[in-house]
Amino acid sequence: MIDQGKHPHVSYRPDIDGLRAIAVLSVVICHAFPKTLSGGFVGVDIFFVISGFLITSILVMGLEEARFSIADFYARRVRRLFPVLAIMLGVTLILGAMFQLPNDYMHLGIQTLGGVGFVANIVEWQSSGYFSALTESKPLLHLWSLGIEEQFYLAWPLLLWLSWRLRLKPGVFLSTIAAASLAYSLYKVSYDSIGAFYSPISRFWELAVGGLLGVAMLHRPWHRATKLQDAMGIAGLVLAIMSFVLIKPGKNFPGILAMAPVASALLIIGAGSHAITNRHVLSNRVMVWFGLISYPLYLWHWPILVFVWNGTLGASPMAIRNATLLAVIVSIALAWASYRFVEMPLKSQKSKRWVVPGLASAMGGVAVAAAIIVAGKGLPDRMPSDVRELANAELRDAAWIKDMRNGVCHNMVYNGTNLGTQADCFQPIHPTVLLWGDSHAAALYAGLKNLQSTRNFGIWQITTDASSPFFDKSMINNMHWSMDYVNNIILDRIRVAEPDVILLHAYWRGYDKTPTEVVDELRKTITLIRANAPHSRIVVLGPVPTWKRSLQETLVNYAIRRHTTMPERFMNYGLETDTPAYDKAMANALPSLGVTYVSAEKALCDPMGCLARLDNTPAGVAYVDATHLSIAGSDYLAKKIGDELLGQYATSASSSAHAVK
């Protein structure tokens, strides 16, 4: 038992449960309604501080009182973490079998294995990439934070024990660990924000500073409220709220921005249970209740949200909001049930020898099921026979990737001035059409190449992943290169040799800019092109319609839920609704700048909706994911816009011969 007279600060503190409530509710609100609380995801950082504070306090007390036991420590972690986690993983696998495509279900199996082994952060880190799956298709994405905590717990007892044996002062030891981890985090986020987000090394400082506070308070607890305590508690609460409201998801996190939620947690915990905010706000019965169910609520909320969103794919915005709210309520109910009927009964079984082996066996059973799913490549035979071919197809296949010409003409800016060979990337045929933009522009190459069979023109391609043709130094692409730098390389090329036509295209809505801001950026781009290639004709291709999930998943869900084989060629089901705003803003503003604006939306949509498929085969699906045109989709669009693109170079004969039927 803990001697609360010797260590009064580690007796039960309801205000820490209240702080847990703030952390978990901020995460849930951020995930469910991101526009309401965009920075709520930093609640995870508050959890890290709380964990570091409590675990370090317990470990140091054990060392001081000569009752330190690594085996006992890990047994407590198993009893705490395994019960609800095993149930949630099992339920998620069942839901995945009901609703996910084979490829997504296989990846759910991989995620499950990562969750069982507490390496989910490493799994997500390794699987992240420009074409990685949408966040909303990963029901276990949230387990990354649990992985980091458990990796900390794995190393921390051994490090503390070693420092104790070497007679190192705990404060000096913890400060050194925290400083080294923080320095690594700041360095890592500057060039690899994804790695910094998921790396345990770049996150350990958040848990370590919590541990440092635990050691500092171990023998110097607050015995009564003081003005300093009250000020600390108020400042911590205000700083937490500011973090939730002002911090935005982006590539500069964790970095220096993570210091704000971490500092807020340190101030609140350090204020002690007697501080006015801790006593009256955080120790409120409702806050404490949410704190007690915070762990199961964190586990349940994300997979429930993901499957609800998948189930409401074609619903109205109001219906989706209502379903999301219901998902949050269901998550809270499941969290309470998990706490009441799983966690509480097991707490009374601490002395039973079967508890830890039984829980380990349950997790082992989940791991075996996940391994079977991975080995079976997502168990494709569970899909209805009439959609099985489409559901099992790999749309982003080798042929599609080849036609993007990655490493040939696409992403060649990373080679400096070597932007590809003349024959491959700068065909010496006039008129020349320069394809300039991101991967969505690169996806147009397949259609333009096919168009060459009836139109006499050459293609120049200089495209770069995640790089719109904007000259904004603050915009950074997925390789952490400034878009201004990337596009100036292209500008240098066209200054030397002007193409006849410059085609600008990108995933316009994907760069965190409003339609008006996109127009403003293009205005600057057009001005720079005019100054460097005054004889080139500029064509801007507007945004292609995009889908809330991959079009493959959308078509399969449509067919299954509506008991039909396939929707019509054009449909609204699962279509994003904000594309028309970008198309309208660009169509209204760009022609006045002396450029040709071509509406991809008008080319790909009709009164029934937007192009989803050319035929009933997987090859006929118009997109390979939610936003990138397939070869068939690219071919369709190129034929539709060929005359507008080539302008004076187009001939009436070729236009009539290849009208889209």
N, C-alpha and C positions, 0 to 999 in steps of 0.2 A: 504493500500500500504506500501511497505517497504521503509523506509527512507534511501536512498542510501548515503545520505550525512553523516548520523550518523553511518551507517553500510556499508561502501563501499565494503567490501570484499564479501558481499553476493549479490551484483549486478551480472548480468549475466556474467559468465566467460566461454568464448568459450574453454579455455584450459581444463576445467573440462569435457566438452563434448568430447574433444580430448582424455582425459584419459578414458572416457567411451568407446570410440572407440577401444582403445588398449585392454581394458578388454574384450569386447564382441568378438572382432576378434580373440583374443588368445583362447577363449573358443571354438569358432566355428571351428578354424583350428585344435585344439586339438581333438575335437570330430570327425571331418570329416577325418583328416589325422593324427592320433595319433603319428605315427613314425616321422612326420615332426616337431611337437611341443609338446612333451610329457608332459611338465609342463604347458601347456596353461590353464588347468583347474583352476589354481590359479587366473585367471582373476576374478572369483567369489569373491575372497577375496578382490580384489581391489574394486569391486562394493560395498562390505560391508562397506569399509572405506568411500567411496564417500557418500553413503546413510547416514551413521552416521554423517558425517560432515555437510551435507546440512540440514537434518531434525533437528538436535540438534541446529544448528544456528537459524533456523526459530522459533523453540519452545522457545528458550531462549529470542530471540527478542520479541516474543509475551508476555512473562512473564514480561520483563523489561518495555514494553510499555502498560501493563495492558489491552491487547487485546487477551489474551490466551483463546482459545475456543477448547475444546476437540471435540465437535460436528463438528465444522468447519474443524478441522484437519482430522477427519475420512471421512468427505464428500470429501475433496480434494484427499484423498487416493483412494476412490471409483472411482472418475472421472479419476484418473491417471491409475489405475490398471485394472479395470473391463472391459472396452470396448474390447480391443484386446484379453485379456485373455478369455472372454466369447466366442468370435468368434473362437479362436484357439481350445478351448476345444470342441466346437460343431463340428468343422471340423474333429478333431481327432476321435471323436466317430463315425462319418460317415465312415471315412477310416478304423477304426477298424472293423466295421460291414462288410466291404467289404473283408478284408484280414486276420483277426485274427481267431484263433481257439476259441471255446467257453470258455475254461478255461482262455486263455489269454485275451479274451474280457471282461470276468467277472472282471479280475484284472484291466483292463483298466477302468472299471466303478468305482472300488474302488479308483484307482489313481485319477480319475476325481473328486470324492467326496472330496478327500484329497486336490486337487487343489482349489476347490470352497471354502472349509473351511480354506484354508491356513495352512493346517497341513500336507502337502505332505511329509515333512521331517520325521514326526512322523510315517506316513504310511510306508515309505520306511524303516525306522529303525525297525519297528515291523515285517515287512515282509522279512527282510534280514535273510539270513541263508545259510548253506552250500549247500542246494539244491534249493536255490531261483532261480528265472528265470534269464536268461541271460540279461545283460544290454540292448542289442540290441532288446529285445522284450518288452521293457517298454517305450512307446512313451512319457510318461509324467514324466519320472524320473527326468528331469532337474528342475521341479517345487519345489524340496526340498529347493533350495536357496531362492525362493520367500516365502516359508513358514517361514523360519528363519527370513527374513526381516520383515514380517508382524507380527510375534510374538514379535519382538523387538519393532515395532511401536505400538503394543497394550499396552505394558508395559511402554515404555519409556516416553510418555507424562505424565502419572500418577506419575511416579517416579520423573520426573523433577519438576512437580507441587508440590509434597510433599516436596522435598528438598527445593524448593523456600519458601514454607510456614514455614518450620522449620528454615529458614535463614541459610541453609548450603551453604558453598562456592561451586559453581558449579565445580571448578577444583578439589577440594578434593573429592566431591561426585563421579564425573565421574572416577577419578583415582582409587577410592576404588572399584567401580563396575568392571572396566576393570581388575584390579589386581586379584580380586576374580575369575572372569570368566577365565582369563588366567591360573591361578593356577589350576582351575578345569579341564581345557582343557588339560594341561600337564599331570595331574594325570590320566584323563580318557583315553587318547590315549595310555598310557602305558599298559593297560589291556583290553581295549575295543575300538579299533580304529573305528569300525563302529558306535558305540554310540557317540564317540567324533566327528565324521564327521557330524552326523545328529542332535545332541543335540543342541538346541538353547542356552543352558547355556554355552556350551563350545565354542560357536561362538560369543556370545554377546560382548566379549572384542574387536573384530575386528571393530564392529560398534561403540562401546564406545570410542575407541581411536580416531576414526574419529570425534566423538562428542567433545572429549577433545580438539582436534585441532581447531574445530569450535569455542569453547568458548575462547580458547587462542587468536585466531585471531579476535574475535568479536570487540574488542576495540584497537587492535594493528595490524591493517592491514599494508601490504607493500604499500607504496605510489609511489615508483620508484624502478627501478632495481638496485641491488647491486651485488657485487661479491659473497656474501654469497648466495643470491637467485639463481644466475646462477649455483653455485656449487651444491646447493640442488637439483635443477631441473635436472642437468646432472646426479648426483649420483642416483636420484630416477629412472630416465629412464634406466640407466645401470643396476640397481638392479632388475628392472622389467624384463628386457630382460634376465638377468641371471636366474631369477626364472623360466621363461617360458622354458628355455633351459635345466637347470640342475635338477630341481625338477622332480621326477618321481612319478607316482601314486603308492601308497603303504600303508602299515599299520602304517607308522610313521607320517601320516598326518591327521589332521592339525598339532598338536604338535608345536615343536619349528620351524619347517620349514615354517609354516605359517607366521612367523614374517618377512620373507623376502619380500613377496608381500605386506604385510601390511605396512612395513616401506617404501617401494617404493612409495606407494600411499600417505603416510604422507609427504614424502619429496617433491613430485611433487605438491601436493595441497598447502603445506606450503610455497613453493617457490613463490607462487603468480603468477598472470597473466602476470607480467612484466619480469619474468625470461626468459632467452634466449631460452631455449628448449620449454617452455610453449608458448612463443610468436610466434616462428617460426615453431615449429614442431606440437605441440598439437592444436594450433589455426588455422592450415591449413584448408582450406575450405572442403577438402575431409574428414579429420579427424573429423571435426565438424559435417559433414553430417552423417557419421557413428555413431557418438555419439547421434545425435538426433533420429536415428532409432534403437538405441541399445536395448531398452526394447522389441519392437516387434520382432527384429531379434533374441534375446535370446529365446523368446517364440516359434517362428516358426521353428528354425533351427533343433532342436532335433527330433520332431515328423516327419518332412519331411525326415530327414536322416534315421530314423528307418524304415519308410515304403518303402523308395527307396531300402535300403539294403534287406528288405524282398522280394521286387519285383525282385531283381537281384541275387537271391540265387544261381542259377546254372550257372551264367555268368562267363566269364573269368576274371582274375584279372584286365586286362586293361579296360574291359567293366564296372566293378564295380567302378574303379577309375573315369572313365568318368561320370558315373551316379552320383557318390558322388559329383563331381565338379558341375554338373548340379543342384543337390539338393541344394548346397550352393548358387548358383546363383538364384534359385527359392526362396530360403529363404530370400535373400536380396531384391528381387522384392516384395515379400509379406510384408516384413517389411516396405518398402517404401510406398506401397499402404495402409498399416494399419495406418502409420503415417499421410499420406496425406489425406486420405478419411475417417478416423475414429477418430484419435486423434485430428487433427487440427480443424475439424468442431465442435467437442464437447467442445473444449476449448472456443469457442465463445458462448457457451450455458451455461456458468457458472451460470448466474443469473436465468436460467430457473428452476423452481421447479421440473419439471418432470425428470430431468437428473438423479439424484441419485436414486430415486425410480425405474425409468425405467431400469437403469443398474442393480440394485439389483434384479429386476424381471427377467431380462435376465439370470443372474447367477442362480437364483432359477429354471428357466426352464431347464438349463443344469444339475443341481443337480437332478431334477426329472427324466430326461432321464437316467442319470447314475444309479440312484437307481433302475429303472426298469430293466436295464441290469444286475445289481448285483442280484436282486431278481429272475430274469429269468435265472440265472447261465450262462450268456453269450449268451442267445438266440440261442440254438443249432439248432432250426428248420430252421434257415437261411442258413445252410450248404447244398450243393447238396446232394441228397439222396444217391448217390453211395459211398460217402466218409463220410457220417454222423456218421456211427458206429465208424470208426477210429477217426474222429475228436472229438467225444464226450468221447472217452475212457480215463480213468485215468490209464496211464501206470505205473506210480510209485505208485502202489497200495499196499495194506496191505501185500499181498503175497510176493511181491518183497522186501519190507522193512523187513519182517520177515526173509527172506533168507539172508539178510545181517547180521542178528543176532546182531543188535545194542543193547547195554546194556547187551548182553549175552557173546559174544566173541569179538564184534566190539566196539571200544572206551573204552575198559576196562583198558587201561593204566592209566586212571584218578583215578582208585581205588588203585593205588600203585602196590604192588606185587600180588594183587588178580586179576589175568587175566582171570578168569572164572573157571567154574568147570571142573574137569577131564573128566567127561562123555561128556559134551557139547563141550569143546574147546580143549581137549587134548586126543583124543580117543586112548586107549591103544592097537592099532592094528598096526603091522608092515607090510610093511614099513610105516613110518610116514611122512607126507608132511606138513611142516609148511607154512602157507599162511601169508606172511608178506608184508605189504604195506598200501595203503590208501583205500578210499571207492571203488576205481576201483578194487583193490584186493579183497575187501569184496564181490563185485558183482560176483566174480568167484566162490564163495562158492556153489551157486546153481548148477552150472555145475559139480563141483567136487563131490558134494553129489550124483548127479545122476550117475556119473561115477563109484561110489562105488558099484553099483549094478552088475557090470561086472569086476571090478578090486578090488583086495583085498588090501586095504591100509587104513590108518587112517588119518584124517585131524586134524591138529593143526591150530588154527586161532588166530592170534594177529594182528588185523588191526585197523587203526586209521584214522579218517577223516583228509584229507588235510595234511597227513604226509607220505611223500615218505621215503624209507629206506636210508636216507642220514644222516650222522653224521656231521652236520653243525650247530654250535651254533647260527649262525646269521639267520638261517631260522626258522621262527615262524609259527605255524599252526593256524587254525581258532579259537582255544581256547587259543591262546597266549602262548602256550608251545613250548619250543625249540625242534626242531626235534632231536637234539643230545640227549636231555634228554629222549624223548619218546623212541627212538631206543635203548638207553642204558638199559632201563627197559627190553626190549625184549632180548637184548644181555645177561643180567643177567640170564634170564630164560633158554636160550639155553646152557649157560655155565653149568648149573646144570643137564639138561637133553637134550642131543643132538638129534635132529630129524634126520631121515635118509635123508630126502630131504628138502632143504630150497628153497621155491619159492618166489622170489622177483618180485613184480609187482606194478606199480603205474601209474598215469597219468603223464608220464615222461615229456611231453611238457608243463605241467601246472605249472611249478615252476620257471619261469623266468630264465631258464638256456638254453644255447645253447646245441646242441647235444654233442659237445666236453666236455662241462662242466658236463653234465649228466654222461658221461663215466668216467670222473675224480672222481666224487662223488662216483660212483659205485665201482671204483677201491679201494677207501678208505674203503668202506663198506665190500667188499670182503676180504680185508686184516684183518679187525677186526673179521669177522666171522671165518676166518681160524685160528686166534689166540685163539678164544674162543670155537669153535666147529669144531675141525680139521677133524673129521670123517664124517661130514655132506656133502652131495653132494649139490652144489649150482646150482640152475636153475634161470635164469633171463628171464622173459617173456617181450618181447618188447611192444611198445605202440600199443593199439588197434586203428584202424582208427577212426577218430572222424568227427563230422558234424558241419557245421557253425551254424545251428539252431537245435532245437530238431528234431530227426528223424521223429517223428510223424508229426510235422508241415511241414517238408520237403516232406514227402510222400503225404500229402494232397495237398500241393501247386503244386507238380508235376502233380498229377492227374487232378486238376482243370485247370491248365494252358495248359496242353497238351491234354485235353479232352479224357482222358483214365482213366480206373478204378484204375490201380496201375502199377508202374514200375516193371521191372524184379527183381528177388531176389537180384541181384548184380547191383549196379549203382554207377556212379560218381557224379550225380547231388547233389549239396550241400555238397560235401565232402571237408574237410580241406585238404590242399595240402602240409603241412609241415611234416606230419607223416613219409613219406619215408626217410627224412633226419635223423631223430632220429633212425629209424630202421637200416639204413645203417651204421651209426656210431657205434651203439652198436654191430651189427653183425660182423663188421670188428675188433673191439677191444676186446670184452669180451672173445671169445674162447681162445685167447692167455693167458688169466689169469687162465685157467684151470677150467672154469665154462661152463655150458651148456646154450647156448643162443637159445631161442625159439622165432621165429618171429610170432607175432600175426597177423601182416599184411599179411604174406604169407598164414596163416591159414584162414583168413577171406576175402581175396580178390582173384579175378581172373582177366583175361584180360578185362572183362566187367565192373569191378568196385569192390566195397566192399559190404559185406553182409548187406542188408537192412531189409529183412524179410524172415521168414521161410515159411509163408503161407499168405493168404489174411485176416486173423483175426487180431484184435488188439494184441492178445496174441502172435502172430507170429512176431511182430516187434522186430528187433534185439537189439534195445537200448530203454531205458526208457526216455532218454533225448538226449543230443548231444554227450555224452561221456561215460555214464555208460551202460554196457551190461544189457539187460533184462534177465529173466530166460531162455527164449528160446535161446538168443544169447550166454549166458554163457554155456548152455548145448552144443550148437554147437561147441564152441571153445574148451571146455574140451575134447570132443570126438576127435577133430582134433589133439590135442597136447598130448593126453594121453600117447602114447608110448614114446615121447621125454621127457615128465615130469617124468615118472616113471623109464625110462632107464632100468637098469639091472633087475628091479622088474617087468617089463611088460612081459606078456606072448604072444606068437604068436597066441594062440587060442583066447584069449580075444580080441586081436587087430583085428583079422579077423572077429570075430563075431560082432564087433561094428564099422566097418568101416562106415564113414559118406557117405550117399548116396546123 
